[in-house]
């Protein structure tokens, strides 16, 4: 083969191509670094939970999810509206009931569940299971949530609707919050849940 034969495709790339490739790699590394900094500067991830139900079985999910997320470093808000407000009412939260009618997972047929006193019986059964399994009470979960920085909010419209006073709620509960504030929190959140 003569010296005039063109280089094969297996030859090393031209120095200009290597320099261009190296410059592009450095540019991409800088871009990735900037994106990581931007993500880190956003602070903790945010979670908003809307609690709308105030039965014994529906009081646990928002409080457990909120306190767990806070333990993992999330900035958590739980907006309690309509019957969900009962969870934050210091007196009423100690007497939350469990409805046996219309609950397909209850081991009681609806015909029997509709009998007088069945809600009290199923509530007592659930409270016994909670105690036997050493599950935290609603009050303990509220205290844990507040201690871990969860913002437990009470809907002002529902407070007015039900005739409650701000003093009726646990210490540390944020009152006077409206739907517009809750909506803005949801817009800014990474995770939104409706319970």
C-alpha positions as CSV (number, residue, x, y, z in Angstrom):
1,X,0.0,0.0,0.0
2,X,1.3,3.4,-0.9
3,X,1.7,6.4,1.4
4,X,-1.0,8.1,-0.7
5,X,-3.7,5.7,0.4
6,X,-6.4,7.4,2.6
7,X,-6.6,6.3,6.2
8,X,-9.0,3.5,7.1
9,X,-12.1,4.0,9.3
10,X,-10.2,2.3,12.1
11,X,-7.8,5.3,12.4
12,X,-7.8,7.7,15.3
13,X,-10.2,10.6,14.9
14,X,-8.8,14.0,14.0
15,X,-7.6,16.1,16.8
16,X,-10.3,18.8,16.0
17,X,-13.0,16.2,16.5
18,X,-11.6,15.0,19.8
19,X,-11.4,18.6,21.0
20,X,-15.0,19.3,19.9
21,X,-16.2,16.2,21.6
22,X,-14.3,17.0,24.8
23,X,-15.8,20.6,24.8
24,X,-19.3,19.1,24.4
25,X,-18.8,16.7,27.3
26,X,-17.6,19.6,29.5
27,X,-20.6,21.6,28.5
28,X,-23.0,18.8,29.4
29,X,-21.3,18.2,32.7
30,X,-21.7,21.8,33.6
31,X,-25.4,21.7,32.6
32,X,-26.0,18.6,34.7
33,X,-24.2,20.2,37.7
34,X,-26.3,23.3,37.3
35,X,-29.5,21.2,37.2
36,X,-28.5,19.3,40.4
37,X,-27.8,22.6,42.2
38,X,-31.2,23.9,41.1
39,X,-32.9,20.8,42.3
40,X,-31.0,20.9,45.6
41,X,-31.8,24.6,46.1
42,X,-35.5,23.9,45.8
43,X,-35.4,22.6,49.4
44,X,-37.4,19.7,50.6
45,X,-40.2,18.1,48.6
46,X,-43.7,19.2,49.5
47,X,-46.7,17.1,50.2
48,X,-50.3,18.3,50.6
49,X,-53.1,16.1,51.9
50,X,-56.7,17.1,51.9
51,X,-58.6,15.3,54.7
52,X,-62.4,15.3,54.1
53,X,-63.7,12.5,56.3
54,X,-63.9,12.3,60.1
55,X,-64.6,8.7,60.9
56,X,-62.2,6.7,63.1
57,X,-60.9,4.7,60.1
58,X,-60.4,7.7,57.9
59,X,-58.6,9.8,60.6
60,X,-55.6,7.5,60.5
61,X,-54.5,7.7,56.8
62,X,-53.8,11.4,56.6
63,X,-52.0,11.6,60.0
64,X,-49.9,8.5,59.3
65,X,-49.0,9.6,55.8
66,X,-48.2,13.1,57.0
67,X,-46.0,12.2,60.0
68,X,-44.2,9.6,57.9
69,X,-43.5,12.0,55.0
70,X,-42.3,14.6,57.6
71,X,-39.9,12.0,59.0
72,X,-38.5,11.5,55.5
73,X,-37.9,15.3,55.2
74,X,-40.9,16.4,53.3
75,X,-42.6,19.7,54.0
76,X,-46.1,18.5,54.8
77,X,-49.5,20.3,55.0
78,X,-52.8,18.6,55.8
79,X,-55.9,20.7,55.1
80,X,-58.9,19.5,57.1
81,X,-62.3,20.4,55.6
82,X,-65.9,19.4,56.3
83,X,-66.0,16.2,58.4
84,X,-62.2,15.9,58.3
85,X,-62.2,18.9,60.7
86,X,-63.4,16.5,63.4
87,X,-59.9,15.0,63.5
88,X,-58.5,18.3,64.7
89,X,-61.3,19.1,67.2
90,X,-59.8,18.3,70.5
91,X,-62.9,16.9,72.1
92,X,-64.6,15.3,69.1
93,X,-61.5,13.5,67.9
94,X,-61.6,11.4,71.0
95,X,-65.0,10.1,70.1
96,X,-64.7,9.4,66.3
97,X,-67.0,6.6,65.2
98,X,-66.7,3.8,62.6
99,X,-69.6,3.3,60.3
100,X,-70.5,-0.3,59.6
101,X,-73.1,0.5,56.9
102,X,-71.8,0.6,53.3
103,X,-68.4,-0.6,54.2
104,X,-67.8,-3.7,52.0
105,X,-64.8,-4.7,54.1
106,X,-66.7,-4.9,57.4
107,X,-67.4,-8.5,58.5
108,X,-71.0,-7.4,59.1
109,X,-73.8,-7.6,56.4
110,X,-75.4,-4.2,55.7
111,X,-78.8,-5.5,56.9
112,X,-77.3,-6.2,60.3
113,X,-75.0,-3.2,60.2
114,X,-78.0,-0.9,59.9
115,X,-79.4,-2.1,63.3
116,X,-79.3,0.4,66.1
117,X,-76.1,0.3,68.1
118,X,-74.0,-1.4,65.4
119,X,-71.8,1.6,64.8
120,X,-71.0,1.7,68.5
121,X,-70.2,-2.0,68.5
122,X,-67.9,-1.8,65.4
123,X,-66.2,1.3,66.8
124,X,-65.6,-0.5,70.0
125,X,-64.2,-3.5,68.1
126,X,-61.8,-1.2,66.1
127,X,-60.7,0.7,69.2
128,X,-59.9,-2.7,70.9
129,X,-57.8,-3.8,67.8
130,X,-56.0,-0.4,67.9
131,X,-55.2,-0.9,71.6
132,X,-54.2,-4.6,71.2
133,X,-51.8,-3.8,68.4
134,X,-50.4,-0.8,70.2
135,X,-51.3,1.6,67.3
136,X,-51.0,5.3,68.2
137,X,-54.1,7.1,69.1
138,X,-55.4,10.0,67.0
139,X,-54.2,12.4,69.7
140,X,-50.7,10.9,69.7
141,X,-50.6,11.1,65.9
142,X,-51.6,14.7,66.0
143,X,-48.9,15.5,68.6
144,X,-46.3,13.6,66.5
145,X,-47.4,15.4,63.3
146,X,-47.1,18.8,64.9
147,X,-43.8,17.9,66.6
148,X,-42.3,16.8,63.2
149,X,-43.4,20.1,61.6
150,X,-46.5,19.0,59.8
151,X,-48.8,22.0,59.2
152,X,-52.3,20.8,60.3
153,X,-54.8,23.3,58.9
154,X,-58.4,23.8,59.8
155,X,-60.7,25.1,57.0
156,X,-62.2,28.4,58.2
157,X,-65.4,28.0,56.2
158,X,-66.0,24.7,57.9
159,X,-65.2,26.1,61.3
160,X,-67.9,28.7,60.7
161,X,-70.3,26.2,59.2
162,X,-70.1,23.9,62.2
163,X,-70.1,26.7,64.7
164,X,-66.7,25.9,66.2
165,X,-64.3,28.2,67.8
166,X,-60.5,28.4,67.2
167,X,-60.0,27.3,70.8
168,X,-61.8,23.9,70.1
169,X,-58.7,22.6,68.2
170,X,-55.4,21.1,69.4
171,X,-52.6,23.5,70.2
172,X,-50.5,23.9,67.1
173,X,-53.3,23.6,64.6
174,X,-53.4,26.4,62.0
175,X,-56.9,28.0,61.8
176,X,-58.3,30.6,59.5
177,X,-57.1,28.8,56.3
178,X,-59.3,29.1,53.3
179,X,-59.6,27.1,50.1
180,X,-57.5,29.6,48.1
181,X,-54.6,29.0,50.4
182,X,-55.0,25.2,50.3
183,X,-55.2,25.4,46.5
184,X,-52.0,27.4,46.3
185,X,-50.3,24.9,48.6
186,X,-51.4,22.1,46.3
187,X,-50.1,23.9,43.2
188,X,-46.6,24.1,44.8
189,X,-46.6,20.6,46.1
190,X,-44.8,17.6,44.6
191,X,-47.4,15.2,46.0
192,X,-51.1,16.0,46.5
193,X,-53.5,13.5,48.1
194,X,-57.3,13.6,48.8
195,X,-58.3,11.4,51.7
